[in-house]
Amino acid sequence: MIVIVTALIAFLVYFLTGLAYGLASANTTSVEHWKADGIILSKASNQNIYASTIEEDVVKSLDLKSSESLNVASTVVSVNENKDQFDLVLMGIEEKGKLVLPKLIEGRHIKGSQEIVLSETFKKDFDIKIGDKIKVISTGRIFDVVGFTKKSEYNTQTVGYVALEMASQEMMMYKTGDDKTDATATPTVNMPNRISAIITNEKVDSKLLKGNNLTYLSKKEFINTIPGYQAQLLTFGLMIISLIIISAVIISIFMYILTMQKKSIFAILKIQGISDSYISKSVIYQTVIVSLLGTIIGIGLTLLTFNFLPNQVPVQMNWPITGIVSLLFLICPLLGSLFSARSILKIDPLDAL
């Protein structure tokens, strides 16, 4: 019974750990792919890349050698004129896109303003192939799918990579066929040239940033500012720690009850000359075995469950984190078993018999 209870709690802990890591990855994989140290945003954006705008003249004045411009826009798209609509984050990158674009797993890099490279998650979830059409619902603009990258998501939404200007705020506002703007495929001459952010490997002078109302964030700092990211980690972290503590308490109570039930047996063993330390160690070893069996069964159940979940559920097993959780799962009940071991020392053979 105690092994079953421990295994079920372990399963819940590992499932929540996988869900927490999966959600964290769904927030950050596109940023993790960046081959850069940090990002420059406008100060007025409050560290939100969607609200950031930087004038092209300001970008030139910074004179950065190892950097790339980036546009980011969240939109809704359909595939091949299908009525079904999907959320997509468009990341507009420079022609080479060496600092931003993840590794291609199929197809090629974008060469024109009407082409898009999608994350492999879009391919798996919606059975999209190279040559398919992606239509932006708000503007009617259509992109040809020319490639797929490794899994890339931002703020839990799949990412698609397009030409820099195609993910600008202006291009998200103007529709195809607008007479005054003539924004059918590329920005018009009268559109102000702005970008969302600058991805860079350089340290920028703080005075220069301040003078242009800009702010620099390291990649780690930027990840921590993604809306909802920290709240998710803290929530799941507290839940996981609470469950581990609950598991430790349950195992400790079970072992204490078993110890008290065997009080007379331990008394006989003491009379026969078996030391307290030997008996205490046996209780501790039993606790370790119960915790270990529960942990192994819990991991097995979690892996089995993950195999049956749909791709849309953001679960992912991270073995280093799983190892740390497993270690806590063994150590916490072990500490609790010390109370049972201590109670053995207080057993008086004459009273027990």
N, C-alpha and C positions, 0 to 999 in steps of 0.2 A: 504493500500500500504506500509506504513512504517513498519508494523508488518511483512509483507511478505519479504521485503528487509532485515530486521533485522534477521528474521528466516533463510534466505538463507546464510547470512554472518556467523551466529552462526553455521549452519550446516557445512560450510567450515572450520571454526575454530575447531570444535569438531572432524571433520574427520581428519584434519591435526594433531591434538593432539593425536588421536588414532593411526594414522600412525607413528608418531614420537615415541610414547611409544612402539608400536609394533616392530619397527625397533631397538630401544634400547634394548628391551628384546631379540630380535633375535641375538643381539651381545653378550649378557651377561648372559643369563639364566644358562648356564653350570657353570659359575664362581659363580653366586649367590648361587648355590647349595652347593658350597664348605663349609664344616664345619671347616674352618680354617681362621686365621687372615691375612695371607699373603703368598707370594710366593717368592722363591729365583731363580734368573736367572743368566746366565753368563753375565758379564759386556759387553763383545763384541757383545752381541745380540741386543744392543740398545733397550732393554725392549720389544723385539719381541720374543714371546715364540717359534715361528717356527724356529728362528735362534739360539736359545739357546742350548748349549750342556755343560753338566757337567759330569766330569769323576766320576765313581763309587767310586774311592779311595778318591776323594774330599768329596763326600757325607758321607763316613764313618768317615772322619777326623772331620766333623762338630759335630758328636756325638749328633744328635737331637733325643729327646725322643718322642715328639708328632709331627711327620711329616710323609709324604709319598712321594715317588718318582712318577713322572708323565712324560709320553711321549705324545707328541702331533704331529699329522701329518695330513695334508690335502690331500685327495685322491679322486679318482673317482671310483665308484662301479656300479655293475649291480646286479639284483635280479633274482635268479633262472635261470641263463643263458639267461635272457632276453637281447635283444639288446639295450634297453633303458639304458642310463647311468645317474648317479646321483652323485652330490657332497656330500662328507661325511667327517667329521672331526673325526679321530680316536684318542681317548684318552686311552693311555695305563696306566693301574692302577695296584697297588699291589694286592695281592690275596684277602685281606679283603676290601681294597678300602673304608674304612669308612669315610675318609675326602673328597673324590672326588665324589663317586658315589651317584647320587640322589636316592630318594625313588623309589623302584620298584613298579609298578602298575600291573605287570603281569609277570609270569615266575619266573626265579631264577637267582642267581649271576653266573658269569662265573666261570668254574672250570678247563678249559683247554685252551691251546694256540690256539685252532681252534674254539672258541666260542665267540659270541658277544652279547652285550645287547644294544639295540637301544632306542633312544628317541621315545616317543609316536607319535611325529609329523611324523616320517617316516612311522609308522603304519597307521596313518590316511591318509596321502598324497598318499601312494603307495600300500595300502592294503596288507601290509606284515604281516605274521603270524609266530608264534613260530614254528621252524622246517624248515623255509625257508633258502635258501643259499644266502649269500652275497659274491660276488666275487670282489676282488680288481683288477681293469683292468690292472694296470701297472705291477703287479707281478704275477697275476694268482692265488694268494692265496685265499682260500675259507673259510668263517666262517659260523658256524651254529648259527642261531638266537635262543637264549635261554630265552630272557626276554625283557621287555620294562620298561623304566623309565618315570618319569614325564618329561614334555617338557624340552628339554635340547639342546641349540644351542650355537655355538660360531662363532662370526664374520659372522652372518646370515646363517651359515651352520649347518645342523643337526649333532648331535654328536652320535657316537657309541663307547661303552666302551669294550676294549679288554684287554688281558693280557699285562703287562708292556712292555715286549720285542717286542710284535707284532706291536707296534706303533713307534718303534725306527727308526731313520734315516736309519740305515743299512737295516732294513727289508723292507723299502720303495724303496731301491735300488736294492736288489737282487731278482731275479725271481725264482719261483718254478722250480726245475729241473736243476738249475745251477750246473755243475759238480764240479767246483772248490770250491764253497761256500757250496754246499749241503744244501742250506737254504730252505728246503721243508716245515718245520713247525715251527722250533725254530731256534734261532741264533746258529751259529757254535762256536766252542771253540776259534777260532782265531779272532772273532769279538770283537772289543774294547767295553767295557761296558760303555755306556753313556746314560744319560737321558736328557730330555728337561728342567725339573724344579723340584723344591722341594716345596711341599705344607706344610706349617707349622703353628703351633699355638704358636711357641716360638719366642722370640726376640733373634736374633743372634748377637754376638759381632761384631761390625763394623770392627775392626782390622782383625778378622778372615775372614770376607767376603772379605775385601780388599786384604788380603794376597793370597786368592784363586781366585781373579778376579771375584768375584760374587757381585750381588746387590740384596737388599731386597726391595720389594714393598708390601704395604698393599693391601688388596683386592680391595679397592676403587681406589687406585692409579693405580693398574694393569688394572682395567676396563677402566680407563681414557686413558690408552696407547693403547687400542685396535684400530687398524687402521680404521679410518673413523668414530669412535664413537663420538668424540667431535665435529667433523665437522657436523655430522648429527644433533646433539642436538642444536648446535648454529644456523644452517640454519633453522630448523623447529621452533626454539624458536623465531627468528626474524620475521619469516612469521606470526606466531600466534599473537605476540604482535602488528605487523603492522596491521593485520586484526581487532584486537580489537580496536585499535586507529581509524581506518577508520570507523568502526561501530559507535564509539562514536561521531565522527565528523558528520556522516550522520544523526544520530538521533538528534544531537544538531541543525543542520541546519533545519531539518524538524520541530522541535519544535519551533525554532525561527520564521520560516515562518508562522506557525500556530498562534503563539502569535501575530505577526504583523497583520495577517488577522483578528484577534479578537480584535484589538486595540479599536475599537468603543464600543464593548461589555464590555471590561474591564473598559472603561471610564464610561459607565452607571453604572456598579457595584460600582465603586468608588463614584459616585454621590449619590448612594443609601446608602453609608456608610460602604460598605464592605471594610475591610482593605487590604492594599497591601500584607501583609504577608499571608493572607488567599488565595488571588488570586495566589500568587507566589507558595504557597504549592500545589495548584491544578495542576499547570504546572509541578512541580517536580513529583507529584504522577502519572501524565499521562506518564511521561518519564519512571518511574519505571515499570508501567504496560506494556508499549510497550516493554521494555527490557526483562521483565520477560516472557511475551508471546513468544517473539522471541527466548529466551533461551530454554524454554520448547519444543517448536516446533523443534528447531535445534537439541536438544538431541534426540527427538523422531525419526527424520529423520535419524540421525547418527546410532542409534541402528538398525533401519530397514535396512539401507544400509549394515551394518556389517553382518547381517544375510544372505544376498544374495551374499556376496563376497566369492570366493574360499579360501580354507585353505592356499594356497600359498601366499596370500596377507597378509603381517605381520601387521594386525591392531588389537589393543587391547584396550579396554576401562579401564582406571584407574580412579576410582571414586574420590580419593583424589585430583588428578590433575584436573579432570573435575570440581570438586567443586571450586578449586582455579580459574580456567578459568571462570566459571560461575559468581563468585564473581567480577572478573575484568569486566566482561561483564555488570554487574549491576552498578558498581561504576563509571566506565569511562563515560558512557552516563549521569549519575547523575551529575557528575562534569560539563559536557557540558551544562546541562540544567540550571545551575546557571546563565549563560549568558542571557537566556530567562527570568528567574525570575528577573534578574537585570533590564532588559529592561522594565518590568512592572512598576517598581518603578519610571521610568522616564516619564511614560504616564501622560500627563496633560489632565484631562477630558474636558476642554474647547477647547483645540486644537484638540483633537480627535473627538469631535462632530462638 
